[in-house]
Amino acid sequence: MEERELANIISEILDAKKGIDIQIIDLEGKTIIADYFVIATGNSKPHIRSLTEEVEIKLRDEYKIEPLHIEGRDSGRWILMDYGGVILHVFHEEDRNFYSLEKLWQSRRI
């Protein structure tokens, strides 16, 4: 599966679980970290955990894709899931505003 398609699938999963302000940032040619960031906001720690768990379950069960690494589950305020060419960031609103990844990477909606 191509990275852009994976980013779109992750975005759709988040949208179905009521993720807030979902954005896909195209990083191709800008960094070796990943080709895309998917960024979303959850309205509480349980919501953030629920969003990331849903992505993990759907990608595993429907597409046989496992994350390479997951960070932040203990705090639940910013959970990062690394899928190689696509990295998912699910933030609490305050943390998303503070780190402002969209501004850092000069986002554009896809």
N, C-alpha and C positions, 0 to 999 in steps of 0.2 A: 504494500500500500504506500502511495506517495505521501510525503509529509503534509502537503496542503490538504489532501483528502482527510488525513487523520485529524488535523486541526479543525476542520469543519465538522467532523463527527463528534469530537470532544465538545465543540461549541453547541451542537444540537442536544447532546446529553445534558449539558449544564442548563440549557434553556428549558428543557422538559422538567428539570428539578427546581425551576424558579431561581436560577442563578441571576445575579444582577449585573448590568452593564458589561456584558460579555464582549471582549474584543480579541481579535486575532492580529498580532503584530508580525509583519513579514520582516525577517532578519536575514534573508538570503543575501550573501555577499557582504554583510555587515559584521559578522562574527562567526567564530567556529563553534560557539556554544550550542547553537540550534538554528534551524531554518525558520521556525515559528515559535512565538510565545502565544499561548492562549491565557487570557487574564479575565478573572471574574471576581465578583464580590458576593459574599454570603452575609446574611444579616445577624448571625450569631455563631458561636463555636459549634453547636450541634449542626447547624445548617451547612457550615463550611465542611465539616467532616462528612456529612451526608452527600454533599456534592462530589467530593473526591472519591468517596466509596462507590458511588454510582458509576462514575467514570471508570474506576478500576474494574468493577464487576462486569459492566457492559463490554468493555474492550476485551477483557479476558474471555468471557462467555461467548460473545458474538463474533469476535475477530481474532481470537487467540493471541492477543497482544498483552504483554505484561510490562509494567513500568520497570525501568532499569534501576531507579532509585526514588525513594519518597522521603521528604524532609518535612518536619513541622507538625506531625500528627500529635505530638505531646502538648504543644501549646495551643493548637487549633486556631490560631489567628492568621497564619500564613502557611498554607500547605503547598509544597512544590512537588510535582510529579514529573519525573524525567522519562520521556518516551523517545529518547534519542534525538531525532530531528525536530521534535515538538516537546516543549516544556510547558506544563500547565501550572499556573499560579492562581490559587484561590485565597483571597484576602478578606479580612475584616475591613470594613470601610475606612476606619482611621489609619490602619496600616497601609492600605492601598494609596490613600492620599499622601501619606508620609513618604513612601518609597517612590511613588510616581513613575513606575516603569514605562508608562506610555510616553511621558515627556522625555525620559532618558533615551529611549530608542526611537523617538519621533515617529509615533505610530501612524498607521493608516488602516482604516477598516477594510476588511476583505469581504 
